[in-house]
Amino acid sequence: MASIRKIDHIIQFFMKFYRIQRYKTSPHTPLCLPLNECKVALITTAGFYLPEQVPFDSNDCSYREIPNSIQTQVLSAGHKSEAYDKRGIESDVNLAFPLDRFKELEIEGKIGSLNHRHFSFMGSITKPKSLIKRTAPEVAQMLKSDGVDVAFLTPV
């Protein structure tokens, strides 16, 4: 883990005074099926978007739908944060959105199936009220309607 002393002074200042949200409840639901029978969806906060989609802005609480059929190399990384080094995901999208690895797991029978769509959010949201009240519940409802059993989250 990097020392906070090695982080830029502006980022240190921000982190020192950023009010972390704490929640007393969790939407966690125990898994009732073996993984090899589950439908899985991926959710990332790397801010990935398709060429025809609008890029994310800073503090953007919206989401982008990513079809399961997408070739991961066409995704663009839109995560905006001075404290985030995106060189890794620019060389391999699967570090933050492991769709190709999950397709392999599906072929191997380790998971039941992949959902027809996945979701990307912007990370580093300092004003998450709209995310909590509107967009995250929208995505949760779509995943529920799709019959998804497992959401694999890749926070960035």
C-alpha positions in Angstrom: 0.0 0.0 0.0 1.3 3.4 -0.9 2.0 5.9 1.9 -0.2 9.0 2.0 3.0 11.0 2.1 3.7 10.0 -1.5 0.3 11.3 -2.7 0.1 14.8 -4.2 -0.6 17.5 -1.5 -3.9 18.6 -3.1 -5.1 15.0 -2.9 -3.9 14.6 0.6 -5.9 17.7 1.6 -9.0 16.4 -0.1 -8.7 13.0 1.5 -8.2 14.5 5.0 -11.4 16.5 4.8 -13.6 14.2 2.7 -16.7 13.1 4.6 -17.0 9.4 4.3 -20.5 8.1 4.1 -21.4 5.3 6.5 -24.6 3.2 6.1 -26.2 1.0 8.7 -27.9 -1.3 6.2 -26.6 -3.4 3.3 -28.4 -4.8 0.3 -26.3 -8.0 0.7 -28.3 -11.1 -0.1 -26.9 -14.6 0.6 -26.3 -16.7 -2.5 -28.7 -19.6 -2.6 -27.5 -21.3 -5.7 -24.1 -22.9 -6.7 -22.1 -20.4 -8.8 -22.2 -22.8 -11.8 -26.0 -22.2 -11.9 -26.0 -18.4 -11.5 -26.6 -15.7 -14.0 -23.8 -13.1 -13.4 -23.6 -9.4 -14.3 -20.5 -7.1 -14.0 -20.6 -3.6 -12.5 -17.5 -1.4 -12.6 -16.8 2.1 -11.4 -14.0 2.6 -14.0 -16.2 4.9 -16.0 -16.1 2.7 -19.2 -18.3 3.7 -22.1 -18.8 2.7 -25.7 -17.7 4.9 -28.6 -21.4 5.8 -29.3 -22.1 6.7 -25.7 -21.6 10.1 -24.0 -18.4 10.1 -21.8 -18.7 10.5 -18.1 -18.2 13.9 -16.4 -16.7 14.4 -12.9 -19.3 13.6 -10.2 -21.4 12.0 -12.8 -24.0 9.6 -11.1 -25.3 8.2 -14.4 -24.4 4.8 -15.7 -23.6 3.2 -19.1 -25.1 -0.1 -20.2 -22.4 -2.4 -21.7 -23.7 -5.3 -23.8 -22.3 -8.7 -23.1 -21.5 -9.1 -26.8 -19.0 -6.1 -26.7 -15.4 -6.5 -27.6 -13.7 -5.1 -24.5 -10.9 -3.3 -26.5 -13.5 -0.8 -27.9 -14.3 0.5 -24.4 -13.0 3.8 -23.4 -12.0 4.6 -19.8 -13.7 7.7 -18.5 -12.8 7.6 -14.9 -11.8 11.2 -13.7 -9.7 11.6 -10.6 -6.4 13.2 -10.0 -5.5 10.3 -7.6 -6.2 7.6 -10.2 -3.6 6.1 -12.5 -5.5 4.5 -15.4 -2.5 3.2 -17.3 -3.2 -0.3 -16.2 -6.8 -0.4 -17.5 -5.8 1.3 -20.7 -3.5 -1.6 -21.4 -6.0 -4.3 -20.2 -9.7 -3.4 -19.7 -10.1 -6.7 -17.9 -8.3 -5.3 -14.8 -11.4 -3.2 -14.0 -14.0 -4.9 -16.2 -13.2 -8.6 -16.4 -15.7 -9.5 -19.1 -13.3 -11.6 -21.1 -12.3 -13.6 -18.0 -16.0 -14.1 -17.1 -16.7 -15.4 -20.6 -13.9 -17.9 -20.0 -15.5 -18.9 -16.7 -18.9 -19.3 -18.5 -17.3 -21.6 -21.1 -15.6 -23.6 -18.4 -18.9 -24.1 -16.6 -17.7 -22.2 -13.4 -20.6 -19.8 -13.7 -24.0 -20.5 -15.1 -24.3 -17.7 -17.6 -23.5 -14.0 -18.2 -26.3 -11.5 -18.3 -26.9 -9.9 -21.7 -25.9 -6.5 -20.2 -23.5 -5.1 -17.6 -23.1 -1.6 -16.1 -20.4 1.0 -15.7 -20.4 3.9 -13.3 -18.0 6.7 -12.7 -15.9 6.3 -9.6 -14.7 9.0 -7.3 -18.1 10.6 -6.9 -18.0 13.1 -4.1 -21.8 13.9 -4.2 -23.4 10.5 -4.4 -27.0 11.4 -3.4 -28.4 10.9 -6.9 -26.4 7.7 -7.3 -27.9 6.3 -4.0 -31.4 7.6 -4.5 -31.9 7.1 -8.3 -29.3 5.5 -10.6 -28.1 2.6 -8.4 -31.7 1.5 -7.6 -32.5 1.7 -11.4 -29.6 -0.6 -12.2 -30.6 -2.9 -9.3 -34.1 -3.1 -10.7 -32.9 -3.9 -14.2 -30.6 -6.7 -12.9 -33.5 -8.1 -10.9 -35.8 -8.0 -14.0 -33.0 -9.8 -15.9 -33.0 -12.6 -13.4 -29.4 -11.9 -12.3 -28.2 -13.9 -9.3 -24.8 -12.4 -8.8 -23.4 -8.9 -9.4 -19.6 -8.9 -9.5 -18.5 -5.4 -8.5 -15.1 -4.0 -9.6 -14.5 -0.7 -7.7 -11.9 1.6 -9.0 
